[in-house]
């Protein structure tokens, strides 16, 4: 019972973190977090500046409607089924085009979260929504995010995605998944490695510590292969996971993983987590649902 309560609590904590707003940046500077009901004078399409404002209307059955107005006229509205708008950003995702995007993060039923992007060409709005599944990244729990070091206005931006590549020995986690706008959709692109994010939001509640802990000894490798062992980490070794690399598929969404880590004594390397539930590799397994 305690474990179930723990899982629910961690899940709620993560949703609350998203609802408070994820720091986002684009074109190497901070994306602007917009306030509901406030009017902003901005150039959305390389033409003249417009007065931009968004509002949220409560509907029946716990639904909401997002509305965007330009120069006092409603140009876009969307009903969010069992949804709540968490934050809205103005971002310049690609310095080479004339557009600035409106990005809407919203949480839905069963603690899921999503986002969509809007472009206004001076007459109408074009909407970009998530593709159900592209390159292994599937819809369900993803939010727009950004970091100054990785969002440089090149047209590539990042979604914070929850456990797109399942693994029975490493558990749940969040990655920064690279994406582009294509054909009216948000399409995710493959990466050699995926940077982990949000670890500090849950590690204390899962491990009662600021680090992950090994349940048994594991080899620490120099690269994401088993060619060179840097050292063998004994049971109880504490570490922070930094990024993952896929190491073979076992089913539609399940993979073996190499995880790049930094141990509590400063050593960096790769740990191998097979998708094999018969053995316990961590003292506690991050899980939520």
DRENPA-3360 file (N, C-alpha, C; in nm, 2 decimals, always signed):
BEGIN
1 = XXXXXXXX = +0.08/-0.12/+0.00/+0.00/+0.00/+0.00/+0.09/+0.13/+0.00 ~ +0.20/+0.12/+0.09/+0.29/+0.24/+0.09/+0.35/+0.26/-0.04 ~ +0.39/+0.15/-0.12/+0.45/+0.17/-0.25/+0.35/+0.23/-0.35 ~ +0.22/+0.19/-0.34/+0.12/+0.25/-0.43/+0.11/+0.40/-0.41 ~ +0.10/+0.44/-0.28/+0.08/+0.58/-0.24/+0.20/+0.66/-0.29 ~ +0.32/+0.59/-0.27/+0.45/+0.66/-0.32/+0.45/+0.69/-0.46 ~ +0.40/+0.59/-0.54/+0.40/+0.60/-0.69/+0.30/+0.72/-0.73 ~ +0.18/+0.72/-0.67/+0.08/+0.82/-0.70/+0.14/+0.96/-0.66;
9 = XXXXXXXX = +0.20/+0.97/-0.54/+0.26/+1.10/-0.50/+0.36/+1.15/-0.59 ~ +0.45/+1.06/-0.64/+0.56/+1.10/-0.73/+0.50/+1.15/-0.86 ~ +0.40/+1.08/-0.91/+0.33/+1.12/-1.03/+0.27/+1.26/-1.02 ~ +0.20/+1.28/-0.91/+0.13/+1.41/-0.88/+0.24/+1.52/-0.87 ~ +0.35/+1.49/-0.81/+0.46/+1.59/-0.80/+0.51/+1.63/-0.93 ~ +0.53/+1.54/-1.02/+0.58/+1.57/-1.15/+0.48/+1.66/-1.23 ~ +0.35/+1.62/-1.22/+0.25/+1.70/-1.29/+0.25/+1.84/-1.24 ~ +0.26/+1.86/-1.10/+0.26/+1.99/-1.04/+0.38/+2.07/-1.09;
17 = XXXXXXXX = +0.49/+2.01/-1.11/+0.61/+2.08/-1.16/+0.59/+2.13/-1.30 ~ +0.52/+2.05/-1.38/+0.49/+2.10/-1.52/+0.39/+2.21/-1.51 ~ +0.29/+2.20/-1.42/+0.18/+2.30/-1.42/+0.24/+2.44/-1.37 ~ +0.35/+2.44/-1.30/+0.41/+2.56/-1.25/+0.49/+2.63/-1.36 ~ +0.51/+2.55/-1.47/+0.58/+2.61/-1.58/+0.72/+2.56/-1.60 ~ +0.76/+2.51/-1.71/+0.89/+2.46/-1.74/+0.97/+2.57/-1.80 ~ +1.09/+2.61/-1.75/+1.17/+2.71/-1.81/+1.19/+2.68/-1.95 ~ +1.17/+2.77/-2.04/+1.19/+2.74/-2.19/+1.27/+2.85/-2.25;
25 = XXXXXXXX = +1.35/+2.82/-2.35/+1.43/+2.92/-2.42/+1.43/+2.88/-2.56 ~ +1.44/+2.98/-2.65/+1.46/+2.96/-2.79/+1.55/+3.07/-2.85 ~ +1.61/+3.03/-2.96/+1.71/+3.12/-3.02/+1.81/+3.18/-2.92 ~ +1.85/+3.09/-2.83/+1.96/+3.12/-2.73/+1.91/+3.23/-2.63 ~ +1.79/+3.25/-2.62/+1.74/+3.34/-2.51/+1.60/+3.29/-2.46 ~ +1.57/+3.33/-2.35/+1.45/+3.28/-2.28/+1.32/+3.30/-2.36 ~ +1.25/+3.20/-2.38/+1.11/+3.22/-2.44/+1.03/+3.29/-2.34 ~ +0.93/+3.37/-2.39/+0.85/+3.45/-2.30/+0.73/+3.37/-2.25;
33 = XXXXXXXX = +0.72/+3.37/-2.12/+0.60/+3.30/-2.06/+0.49/+3.41/-2.06 ~ +0.38/+3.37/-2.13/+0.27/+3.47/-2.14/+0.17/+3.45/-2.03 ~ +0.11/+3.56/-1.99/+0.01/+3.56/-1.88/-0.13/+3.56/-1.94 ~ -0.22/+3.48/-1.88/-0.36/+3.48/-1.93/-0.42/+3.62/-1.92 ~ -0.49/+3.66/-2.02/-0.56/+3.79/-2.02/-0.48/+3.91/-2.04 ~ -0.35/+3.90/-2.05/-0.26/+4.01/-2.08/-0.23/+4.03/-2.22 ~ -0.23/+4.15/-2.27/-0.21/+4.18/-2.41/-0.06/+4.21/-2.44 ~ +0.00/+4.14/-2.54/+0.14/+4.16/-2.58/+0.15/+4.21/-2.72;
41 = XXXXXXXX = +0.23/+4.31/-2.74/+0.25/+4.36/-2.88/+0.38/+4.30/-2.94 ~ +0.36/+4.21/-3.03/+0.47/+4.13/-3.09/+0.45/+4.11/-3.24 ~ +0.56/+4.08/-3.31/+0.56/+4.05/-3.45/+0.56/+3.90/-3.46 ~ +0.45/+3.84/-3.50/+0.44/+3.69/-3.51/+0.48/+3.64/-3.65 ~ +0.49/+3.72/-3.75/+0.51/+3.67/-3.89/+0.60/+3.75/-3.98 ~ +0.69/+3.83/-3.92/+0.78/+3.91/-4.00/+0.72/+4.03/-4.06 ~ +0.59/+4.07/-4.03/+0.53/+4.19/-4.08/+0.52/+4.29/-3.97 ~ +0.40/+4.35/-3.96/+0.38/+4.45/-3.85/+0.35/+4.38/-3.72;
49 = XXXXXXXX = +0.37/+4.46/-3.61/+0.34/+4.41/-3.48/+0.19/+4.40/-3.46 ~ +0.15/+4.30/-3.38/+0.01/+4.28/-3.35/-0.01/+4.27/-3.20 ~ -0.13/+4.30/-3.16/-0.17/+4.28/-3.01/-0.22/+4.14/-2.99 ~ -0.15/+4.06/-2.92/-0.17/+3.92/-2.90/-0.22/+3.90/-2.75 ~ -0.32/+3.81/-2.74/-0.37/+3.78/-2.61/-0.43/+3.64/-2.61 ~ -0.42/+3.57/-2.50/-0.49/+3.44/-2.49/-0.57/+3.44/-2.37 ~ -0.68/+3.35/-2.38/-0.77/+3.34/-2.26/-0.80/+3.19/-2.25 ~ -0.85/+3.15/-2.14/-0.90/+3.01/-2.11/-1.04/+3.01/-2.06;
57 = XXXXXXXX = -1.13/+2.94/-2.12/-1.27/+2.94/-2.07/-1.30/+2.80/-2.02 ~ -1.36/+2.80/-1.90/-1.40/+2.67/-1.84/-1.53/+2.62/-1.91 ~ -1.53/+2.50/-1.94/-1.65/+2.43/-2.00/-1.71/+2.33/-1.91 ~ -1.81/+2.26/-1.95/-1.87/+2.16/-1.87/-1.78/+2.03/-1.87 ~ -1.80/+1.95/-1.77/-1.74/+1.82/-1.76/-1.58/+1.83/-1.75 ~ -1.54/+1.93/-1.68/-1.39/+1.95/-1.66/-1.31/+1.98/-1.78 ~ -1.38/+2.03/-1.89/-1.31/+2.07/-2.01/-1.27/+2.21/-2.01 ~ -1.17/+2.25/-2.09/-1.14/+2.39/-2.10/-1.13/+2.43/-2.25;
65 = XXXXXXXX = -1.14/+2.55/-2.28/-1.12/+2.60/-2.42/-1.01/+2.71/-2.42 ~ -0.91/+2.68/-2.50/-0.80/+2.78/-2.52/-0.84/+2.87/-2.64 ~ -0.82/+3.00/-2.62/-0.86/+3.10/-2.72/-0.74/+3.19/-2.74 ~ -0.70/+3.22/-2.87/-0.60/+3.31/-2.90/-0.66/+3.43/-2.98 ~ -0.64/+3.55/-2.95/-0.69/+3.66/-3.02/-0.58/+3.75/-3.07 ~ -0.59/+3.81/-3.18/-0.50/+3.90/-3.24/-0.57/+4.03/-3.28 ~ -0.52/+4.14/-3.23/-0.59/+4.27/-3.25/-0.74/+4.27/-3.22 ~ -0.77/+4.20/-3.11/-0.90/+4.20/-3.06/-1.00/+4.10/-3.12;
73 = XXXXXXXX = -0.95/+4.02/-3.22/-1.03/+3.92/-3.29/-0.98/+3.78/-3.25 ~ -1.08/+3.69/-3.22/-1.04/+3.55/-3.19/-1.00/+3.48/-3.32 ~ -0.88/+3.44/-3.33/-0.83/+3.37/-3.45/-0.81/+3.22/-3.44 ~ -0.82/+3.18/-3.31/-0.80/+3.03/-3.29/-0.87/+2.99/-3.16 ~ -0.93/+2.88/-3.16/-0.98/+2.82/-3.03/-0.98/+2.67/-3.04 ~ -0.95/+2.61/-2.92/-0.94/+2.47/-2.92/-1.00/+2.42/-2.79 ~ -1.08/+2.31/-2.80/-1.14/+2.25/-2.68/-1.04/+2.14/-2.63 ~ -1.01/+2.15/-2.50/-0.92/+2.05/-2.44/-1.00/+1.95/-2.35;
81 = XXXXXXXX = -1.02/+1.83/-2.40/-1.10/+1.73/-2.33/-1.03/+1.70/-2.19 ~ -1.11/+1.72/-2.09/-1.06/+1.69/-1.95/-0.92/+1.76/-1.93 ~ -0.91/+1.88/-2.00/-0.77/+1.94/-2.00/-0.76/+2.07/-1.92 ~ -0.64/+2.10/-1.89/-0.61/+2.23/-1.82/-0.48/+2.29/-1.88 ~ -0.49/+2.41/-1.92/-0.37/+2.48/-1.98/-0.28/+2.51/-1.86 ~ -0.15/+2.46/-1.88/-0.05/+2.48/-1.77/+0.03/+2.60/-1.79 ~ +0.08/+2.62/-1.92/+0.16/+2.74/-1.95/+0.16/+2.76/-2.10 ~ +0.18/+2.89/-2.13/+0.18/+2.93/-2.27/+0.31/+3.02/-2.30;
89 = XXXXXXXX = +0.38/+2.99/-2.41/+0.50/+3.06/-2.44/+0.50/+3.12/-2.57 ~ +0.58/+3.23/-2.59/+0.61/+3.29/-2.72/+0.76/+3.25/-2.74 ~ +0.78/+3.17/-2.86/+0.91/+3.12/-2.88/+0.95/+3.15/-3.03 ~ +1.08/+3.17/-3.05/+1.13/+3.18/-3.19/+1.21/+3.05/-3.21 ~ +1.15/+2.95/-3.27/+1.21/+2.82/-3.29/+1.31/+2.81/-3.40 ~ +1.30/+2.90/-3.50/+1.39/+2.90/-3.61/+1.42/+3.04/-3.65 ~ +1.54/+3.08/-3.63/+1.58/+3.22/-3.67/+1.58/+3.25/-3.82 ~ +1.58/+3.14/-3.90/+1.58/+3.16/-4.04/+1.45/+3.18/-4.11;
97 = XXXXXXXX = +1.34/+3.15/-4.03/+1.21/+3.18/-4.09/+1.15/+3.31/-4.02 ~ +1.04/+3.36/-4.07/+0.98/+3.48/-4.03/+0.89/+3.47/-3.91 ~ +0.87/+3.35/-3.86/+0.76/+3.32/-3.76/+0.82/+3.32/-3.62 ~ +0.73/+3.36/-3.53/+0.74/+3.32/-3.39/+0.62/+3.24/-3.35 ~ +0.64/+3.14/-3.27/+0.54/+3.04/-3.24/+0.48/+3.07/-3.10 ~ +0.35/+3.04/-3.09/+0.28/+3.03/-2.96/+0.28/+2.88/-2.92 ~ +0.33/+2.85/-2.81/+0.34/+2.71/-2.76/+0.25/+2.69/-2.64 ~ +0.17/+2.59/-2.64/+0.07/+2.57/-2.53/+0.10/+2.43/-2.47;
105 = XXXXXXXX = +0.13/+2.43/-2.35/+0.14/+2.31/-2.27/+0.01/+2.29/-2.19 ~ -0.04/+2.16/-2.20/-0.17/+2.14/-2.12/-0.17/+2.00/-2.07 ~ -0.23/+1.98/-1.95/-0.24/+1.85/-1.89/-0.38/+1.79/-1.91 ~ -0.39/+1.66/-1.93/-0.51/+1.60/-1.96/-0.55/+1.50/-1.86 ~ -0.64/+1.41/-1.90/-0.69/+1.30/-1.81/-0.57/+1.21/-1.77 ~ -0.58/+1.14/-1.66/-0.49/+1.04/-1.61/-0.35/+1.09/-1.60 ~ -0.34/+1.22/-1.56/-0.21/+1.29/-1.54/-0.12/+1.29/-1.67 ~ -0.18/+1.28/-1.78/-0.10/+1.29/-1.91/-0.08/+1.44/-1.94;
113 = XXXXXXXX = +0.02/+1.48/-2.02/+0.03/+1.61/-2.06/+0.08/+1.62/-2.20 ~ +0.05/+1.73/-2.27/+0.07/+1.74/-2.41/+0.11/+1.88/-2.45 ~ +0.14/+1.91/-2.57/+0.16/+2.05/-2.62/+0.13/+2.06/-2.76 ~ +0.09/+2.18/-2.81/+0.08/+2.21/-2.95/+0.13/+2.35/-2.98 ~ +0.16/+2.38/-3.10/+0.22/+2.50/-3.14/+0.13/+2.57/-3.25 ~ +0.13/+2.70/-3.24/+0.05/+2.78/-3.33/+0.14/+2.89/-3.41 ~ +0.11/+2.90/-3.54/+0.17/+3.01/-3.62/+0.06/+3.09/-3.68 ~ +0.08/+3.22/-3.68/-0.02/+3.32/-3.73/+0.05/+3.39/-3.85;
121 = XXXXXXXX = -0.01/+3.38/-3.97/+0.05/+3.44/-4.09/-0.01/+3.57/-4.13 ~ -0.09/+3.63/-4.04/-0.15/+3.76/-4.06/-0.30/+3.75/-4.09 ~ -0.34/+3.63/-4.13/-0.48/+3.61/-4.17/-0.54/+3.49/-4.09 ~ -0.47/+3.38/-4.08/-0.52/+3.26/-4.01/-0.40/+3.19/-3.93 ~ -0.45/+3.10/-3.85/-0.35/+3.02/-3.77/-0.33/+2.88/-3.82 ~ -0.20/+2.84/-3.82/-0.17/+2.70/-3.86/-0.13/+2.63/-3.73 ~ -0.19/+2.51/-3.71/-0.17/+2.44/-3.59/-0.07/+2.32/-3.61 ~ +0.02/+2.30/-3.52/+0.11/+2.18/-3.52/+0.09/+2.10/-3.40;
129 = XXXXXXXX = +0.05/+1.97/-3.42/+0.02/+1.89/-3.30/+0.12/+1.77/-3.30 ~ +0.11/+1.69/-3.20/+0.20/+1.57/-3.18/+0.16/+1.46/-3.28 ~ +0.26/+1.40/-3.34/+0.24/+1.28/-3.41/+0.22/+1.17/-3.31 ~ +0.13/+1.08/-3.33/+0.11/+0.97/-3.23/+0.24/+0.90/-3.19 ~ +0.32/+0.86/-3.29/+0.44/+0.79/-3.27/+0.54/+0.82/-3.39 ~ +0.65/+0.88/-3.36/+0.76/+0.90/-3.46/+0.89/+0.86/-3.40 ~ +0.96/+0.77/-3.46/+1.10/+0.73/-3.42/+1.10/+0.68/-3.28 ~ +0.99/+0.61/-3.24/+0.99/+0.55/-3.11/+0.93/+0.64/-3.00;
137 = XXXXXXXX = +0.92/+0.77/-3.03/+0.86/+0.86/-2.93/+0.71/+0.87/-2.95 ~ +0.64/+0.82/-2.85/+0.49/+0.81/-2.86/+0.42/+0.91/-2.77 ~ +0.31/+0.96/-2.81/+0.23/+1.06/-2.74/+0.18/+1.01/-2.61 ~ +0.16/+1.09/-2.52/+0.10/+1.05/-2.39/+0.15/+1.15/-2.28 ~ +0.28/+1.16/-2.26/+0.33/+1.25/-2.16/+0.45/+1.32/-2.22 ~ +0.42/+1.44/-2.27/+0.53/+1.52/-2.33/+0.49/+1.67/-2.32 ~ +0.59/+1.75/-2.29/+0.57/+1.89/-2.28/+0.68/+1.97/-2.34 ~ +0.65/+2.09/-2.40/+0.75/+2.17/-2.46/+0.85/+2.22/-2.35;
145 = XXXXXXXX = +0.97/+2.21/-2.38/+1.08/+2.26/-2.29/+1.19/+2.31/-2.37 ~ +1.29/+2.37/-2.31/+1.40/+2.42/-2.38/+1.52/+2.46/-2.29 ~ +1.64/+2.45/-2.33/+1.75/+2.49/-2.26/+1.84/+2.58/-2.35 ~ +1.90/+2.68/-2.29/+1.98/+2.77/-2.37/+2.09/+2.70/-2.44 ~ +2.15/+2.60/-2.39/+2.26/+2.53/-2.45/+2.22/+2.44/-2.57 ~ +2.09/+2.40/-2.57/+2.05/+2.31/-2.68/+1.95/+2.36/-2.78 ~ +1.88/+2.47/-2.74/+1.79/+2.54/-2.83/+1.86/+2.66/-2.89 ~ +1.89/+2.66/-3.01/+1.97/+2.77/-3.07/+1.90/+2.83/-3.19;
153 = XXXXXXXX = +1.77/+2.81/-3.20/+1.69/+2.87/-3.30/+1.72/+2.81/-3.44 ~ +1.76/+2.68/-3.44/+1.79/+2.62/-3.57/+1.67/+2.55/-3.63 ~ +1.56/+2.55/-3.56/+1.44/+2.48/-3.61/+1.42/+2.35/-3.53 ~ +1.52/+2.31/-3.46/+1.51/+2.19/-3.37/+1.47/+2.24/-3.23 ~ +1.37/+2.18/-3.17/+1.33/+2.21/-3.03/+1.31/+2.08/-2.96 ~ +1.28/+2.09/-2.83/+1.27/+1.97/-2.75/+1.14/+1.95/-2.68 ~ +1.10/+1.82/-2.68/+0.99/+1.78/-2.59/+1.04/+1.70/-2.48 ~ +0.99/+1.73/-2.36/+1.02/+1.65/-2.24/+0.92/+1.53/-2.24;
161 = XXXXXXXX = +0.97/+1.41/-2.27/+0.89/+1.30/-2.29/+0.92/+1.19/-2.18 ~ +0.81/+1.13/-2.13/+0.82/+1.03/-2.02/+0.83/+0.89/-2.08 ~ +0.94/+0.83/-2.04/+0.96/+0.69/-2.07/+0.92/+0.64/-2.21 ~ +0.97/+0.70/-2.32/+0.94/+0.65/-2.45/+0.99/+0.51/-2.48 ~ +1.11/+0.48/-2.42/+1.17/+0.35/-2.44/+1.17/+0.27/-2.31 ~ +1.07/+0.18/-2.30/+1.05/+0.11/-2.17/+1.17/+0.01/-2.14 ~ +1.20/+0.00/-2.01/+1.30/-0.09/-1.97/+1.27/-0.14/-1.83 ~ +1.26/-0.27/-1.81/+1.21/-0.32/-1.68/+1.31/-0.31/-1.57;
169 = XXXXXXXX = +1.44/-0.28/-1.59/+1.53/-0.27/-1.48/+1.58/-0.13/-1.45 ~ +1.55/-0.04/-1.54/+1.58/+0.10/-1.52/+1.46/+0.18/-1.47 ~ +1.34/+0.14/-1.52/+1.22/+0.21/-1.47/+1.18/+0.33/-1.55 ~ +1.11/+0.42/-1.49/+1.05/+0.54/-1.56/+1.16/+0.65/-1.55 ~ +1.15/+0.74/-1.65/+1.24/+0.85/-1.66/+1.19/+0.95/-1.76 ~ +1.26/+1.06/-1.78/+1.22/+1.16/-1.87/+1.34/+1.20/-1.96 ~ +1.32/+1.21/-2.09/+1.42/+1.25/-2.18/+1.39/+1.38/-2.25 ~ +1.49/+1.45/-2.31/+1.47/+1.56/-2.40/+1.48/+1.50/-2.54;
177 = XXXXXXXX = +1.36/+1.50/-2.61/+1.35/+1.44/-2.74/+1.35/+1.55/-2.85 ~ +1.45/+1.55/-2.94/+1.46/+1.65/-3.04/+1.34/+1.64/-3.14 ~ +1.29/+1.75/-3.18/+1.17/+1.75/-3.27/+1.18/+1.87/-3.37 ~ +1.11/+1.85/-3.48/+1.09/+1.96/-3.58/+0.95/+1.97/-3.62 ~ +0.91/+2.08/-3.68/+0.78/+2.10/-3.74/+0.78/+2.06/-3.88 ~ +0.69/+1.97/-3.92/+0.68/+1.92/-4.06/+0.54/+1.88/-4.09 ~ +0.49/+1.93/-4.20/+0.36/+1.89/-4.25/+0.24/+1.91/-4.15 ~ +0.25/+2.02/-4.07/+0.15/+2.04/-3.97/+0.16/+1.96/-3.85;
185 = XXXXXXXX = +0.27/+1.89/-3.83/+0.29/+1.80/-3.72/+0.42/+1.83/-3.64 ~ +0.42/+1.79/-3.52/+0.55/+1.79/-3.44/+0.61/+1.65/-3.46 ~ +0.72/+1.64/-3.53/+0.78/+1.51/-3.55/+0.91/+1.50/-3.48 ~ +0.93/+1.39/-3.41/+1.05/+1.36/-3.34/+1.16/+1.30/-3.42 ~ +1.28/+1.34/-3.40/+1.39/+1.28/-3.48/+1.48/+1.19/-3.39 ~ +1.54/+1.10/-3.46/+1.63/+1.00/-3.39/+1.75/+1.07/-3.34 ~ +1.80/+1.03/-3.23/+1.93/+1.08/-3.17/+2.01/+0.96/-3.13 ~ +2.15/+0.98/-3.13/+2.24/+0.88/-3.09/+2.22/+0.85/-2.94;
193 = XXXXXXXX = +2.21/+0.96/-2.87/+2.18/+0.95/-2.72/+2.07/+1.05/-2.69 ~ +2.00/+1.02/-2.58/+1.90/+1.11/-2.53/+1.93/+1.16/-2.39 ~ +1.93/+1.29/-2.37/+1.96/+1.35/-2.24/+1.85/+1.33/-2.15 ~ +1.88/+1.29/-2.03/+1.77/+1.27/-1.92/+1.75/+1.41/-1.86 ~ +1.63/+1.42/-1.81/+1.59/+1.55/-1.75/+1.49/+1.52/-1.63 ~ +1.48/+1.62/-1.54/+1.38/+1.60/-1.43/+1.42/+1.51/-1.32 ~ +1.54/+1.45/-1.32/+1.58/+1.35/-1.22/+1.56/+1.41/-1.08 ~ +1.60/+1.53/-1.06/+1.59/+1.59/-0.93/+1.45/+1.60/-0.88;
201 = XXXXXXXX = +1.35/+1.59/-0.97/+1.21/+1.60/-0.93/+1.16/+1.47/-0.86 ~ +1.22/+1.36/-0.88/+1.17/+1.24/-0.82/+1.27/+1.15/-0.75 ~ +1.40/+1.17/-0.77/+1.50/+1.08/-0.71/+1.49/+1.07/-0.56 ~ +1.46/+1.19/-0.49/+1.46/+1.19/-0.34/+1.34/+1.10/-0.29 ~ +1.23/+1.10/-0.37/+1.11/+1.03/-0.32/+1.12/+0.88/-0.36 ~ +1.20/+0.84/-0.46/+1.21/+0.70/-0.49/+1.32/+0.64/-0.41 ~ +1.44/+0.70/-0.40/+1.55/+0.64/-0.33/+1.58/+0.70/-0.19 ~ +1.50/+0.80/-0.15/+1.52/+0.86/-0.02/+1.67/+0.91/-0.02;
209 = XXXXXXXX = +1.71/+0.97/-0.13/+1.85/+1.01/-0.14/+1.85/+1.10/-0.26 ~ +1.96/+1.17/-0.29/+1.97/+1.26/-0.41/+2.04/+1.18/-0.52 ~ +2.06/+1.05/-0.50/+2.13/+0.96/-0.60/+2.04/+0.84/-0.62 ~ +2.06/+0.78/-0.74/+2.02/+0.64/-0.76/+2.12/+0.55/-0.68 ~ +2.08/+0.42/-0.66/+2.16/+0.33/-0.59/+2.16/+0.19/-0.65 ~ +2.27/+0.13/-0.67/+2.28/-0.01/-0.73/+2.24/-0.11/-0.62 ~ +2.16/-0.21/-0.67/+2.13/-0.32/-0.58/+2.24/-0.43/-0.57 ~ +2.31/-0.44/-0.68/+2.42/-0.53/-0.69/+2.54/-0.47/-0.77;
217 = XXXXXXXX = +2.65/-0.54/-0.78/+2.76/-0.49/-0.85/+2.73/-0.48/-1.00 ~ +2.79/-0.38/-1.07/+2.77/-0.36/-1.21/+2.90/-0.31/-1.27 ~ +2.94/-0.35/-1.39/+3.05/-0.29/-1.46/+3.02/-0.15/-1.51 ~ +3.12/-0.06/-1.50/+3.11/+0.07/-1.55/+3.20/+0.07/-1.68 ~ +3.14/+0.10/-1.79/+3.21/+0.09/-1.92/+3.25/+0.23/-1.97 ~ +3.36/+0.23/-2.05/+3.41/+0.36/-2.10/+3.32/+0.41/-2.21 ~ +3.26/+0.33/-2.29/+3.17/+0.37/-2.39/+3.04/+0.29/-2.39 ~ +2.95/+0.32/-2.47/+2.82/+0.25/-2.47/+2.84/+0.12/-2.55;
225 = XXXXXXXX = +2.92/+0.03/-2.49/+2.95/-0.10/-2.54/+3.01/-0.17/-2.42 ~ +3.04/-0.30/-2.44/+3.10/-0.38/-2.33/+3.24/-0.41/-2.36 ~ +3.31/-0.32/-2.43/+3.45/-0.35/-2.48/+3.55/-0.32/-2.37 ~ +3.53/-0.20/-2.30/+3.63/-0.17/-2.20/+3.57/-0.13/-2.06 ~ +3.60/-0.20/-1.96/+3.55/-0.18/-1.82/+3.64/-0.08/-1.75 ~ +3.58/+0.03/-1.71/+3.66/+0.13/-1.63/+3.68/+0.08/-1.49 ~ +3.57/+0.02/-1.43/+3.58/-0.04/-1.30/+3.45/-0.11/-1.27 ~ +3.45/-0.19/-1.17/+3.33/-0.26/-1.12/+3.27/-0.18/-1.00;
233 = XXXXXXXX = +3.15/-0.14/-1.02/+3.08/-0.06/-0.91/+3.01/-0.16/-0.82 ~ +3.04/-0.16/-0.69/+2.98/-0.25/-0.59/+2.84/-0.22/-0.56 ~ +2.77/-0.31/-0.50/+2.63/-0.28/-0.45/+2.63/-0.16/-0.36 ~ +2.53/-0.08/-0.38/+2.53/+0.05/-0.30/+2.59/+0.17/-0.36 ~ +2.65/+0.15/-0.48/+2.71/+0.26/-0.55/+2.60/+0.36/-0.58 ~ +2.63/+0.49/-0.55/+2.53/+0.60/-0.58/+2.57/+0.67/-0.70 ~ +2.47/+0.71/-0.78/+2.50/+0.77/-0.91/+2.38/+0.86/-0.96 ~ +2.42/+0.95/-1.05/+2.31/+1.03/-1.12/+2.31/+0.99/-1.27;
241 = XXXXXXXX = +2.20/+0.95/-1.32/+2.19/+0.92/-1.47/+2.19/+1.05/-1.55 ~ +2.26/+1.05/-1.66/+2.27/+1.18/-1.74/+2.21/+1.16/-1.88 ~ +2.23/+1.05/-1.94/+2.17/+1.02/-2.07/+2.16/+0.87/-2.10 ~ +2.08/+0.84/-2.20/+2.06/+0.70/-2.24/+2.10/+0.68/-2.38 ~ +2.13/+0.55/-2.41/+2.15/+0.51/-2.55/+2.08/+0.38/-2.57 ~ +2.00/+0.36/-2.68/+1.93/+0.24/-2.70/+2.03/+0.13/-2.74 ~ +2.01/+0.01/-2.69/+2.10/-0.10/-2.71/+2.03/-0.23/-2.75 ~ +1.93/-0.21/-2.83/+1.86/-0.33/-2.88/+1.71/-0.33/-2.84;
249 = XXXXXXXX = +1.62/-0.37/-2.93/+1.48/-0.37/-2.90/+1.43/-0.51/-2.86 ~ +1.34/-0.51/-2.76/+1.29/-0.64/-2.72/+1.14/-0.66/-2.75 ~ +1.07/-0.55/-2.77/+0.93/-0.55/-2.82/+0.90/-0.41/-2.87 ~ +0.77/-0.38/-2.89/+0.73/-0.26/-2.96/+0.79/-0.14/-2.89 ~ +0.78/-0.13/-2.76/+0.83/-0.01/-2.69/+0.94/-0.04/-2.59 ~ +0.99/-0.17/-2.58/+1.09/-0.21/-2.48/+1.23/-0.22/-2.54 ~ +1.33/-0.18/-2.47/+1.46/-0.17/-2.52/+1.56/-0.21/-2.40 ~ +1.68/-0.27/-2.44/+1.79/-0.27/-2.35/+1.85/-0.13/-2.36;
257 = XXXXXXXX = +1.91/-0.08/-2.25/+1.96/+0.06/-2.24/+2.10/+0.06/-2.19 ~ +2.19/+0.14/-2.25/+2.31/+0.19/-2.18/+2.28/+0.33/-2.12 ~ +2.32/+0.35/-2.00/+2.29/+0.47/-1.93/+2.42/+0.53/-1.88 ~ +2.44/+0.66/-1.93/+2.56/+0.73/-1.90/+2.54/+0.79/-1.76 ~ +2.63/+0.77/-1.67/+2.61/+0.81/-1.53/+2.74/+0.88/-1.47 ~ +2.71/+0.96/-1.37/+2.82/+1.01/-1.29/+2.80/+0.96/-1.14 ~ +2.90/+0.89/-1.09/+2.89/+0.84/-0.96/+2.91/+0.95/-0.86 ~ +2.87/+0.92/-0.73/+2.88/+1.02/-0.63/+3.03/+1.06/-0.60;
265 = XXXXXXXX = +3.12/+0.98/-0.64/+3.26/+1.02/-0.62/+3.32/+1.08/-0.75 ~ +3.24/+1.11/-0.85/+3.28/+1.19/-0.97/+3.32/+1.11/-1.09 ~ +3.31/+0.97/-1.09/+3.35/+0.89/-1.20/+3.24/+0.89/-1.30 ~ +3.27/+0.90/-1.43/+3.17/+0.89/-1.54/+3.19/+0.77/-1.62 ~ +3.08/+0.71/-1.67/+3.09/+0.60/-1.76/+2.95/+0.55/-1.79 ~ +2.94/+0.43/-1.85/+2.81/+0.37/-1.90/+2.78/+0.25/-1.82 ~ +2.66/+0.24/-1.77/+2.61/+0.11/-1.71/+2.51/+0.05/-1.81 ~ +2.51/-0.08/-1.81/+2.42/-0.15/-1.90/+2.30/-0.21/-1.83;
273 = XXXXXXXX = +2.18/-0.17/-1.87/+2.05/-0.22/-1.81/+1.97/-0.30/-1.91 ~ +1.98/-0.43/-1.90/+1.90/-0.52/-1.99/+1.75/-0.51/-1.96 ~ +1.67/-0.53/-2.06/+1.53/-0.54/-2.03/+1.49/-0.68/-1.98 ~ +1.53/-0.70/-1.86/+1.51/-0.84/-1.80/+1.46/-0.82/-1.66 ~ +1.34/-0.85/-1.64/+1.27/-0.83/-1.51/+1.31/-0.94/-1.40 ~ +1.39/-1.04/-1.45/+1.42/-1.14/-1.35/+1.53/-1.10/-1.25 ~ +1.60/-0.99/-1.28/+1.70/-0.95/-1.19/+1.68/-0.80/-1.15 ~ +1.72/-0.77/-1.02/+1.70/-0.63/-0.98/+1.84/-0.56/-0.98;
281 = XXXXXXXX = +1.84/-0.45/-1.05/+1.97/-0.37/-1.07/+1.97/-0.25/-0.98 ~ +1.86/-0.19/-0.94/+1.85/-0.08/-0.86/+1.78/-0.11/-0.72 ~ +1.82/-0.04/-0.62/+1.76/-0.07/-0.49/+1.61/-0.04/-0.49 ~ +1.57/+0.06/-0.57/+1.43/+0.10/-0.59/+1.41/+0.13/-0.74 ~ +1.29/+0.10/-0.79/+1.27/+0.12/-0.93/+1.17/+0.24/-0.95 ~ +1.22/+0.34/-1.02/+1.13/+0.46/-1.04/+1.01/+0.41/-1.12 ~ +0.89/+0.43/-1.07/+0.76/+0.39/-1.13/+0.66/+0.49/-1.10 ~ +0.58/+0.52/-1.20/+0.46/+0.60/-1.18/+0.36/+0.57/-1.29;
289 = X = +0.24/+0.61/-1.27/+0.14/+0.58/-1.37/+0.01/+0.67/-1.35;
% end
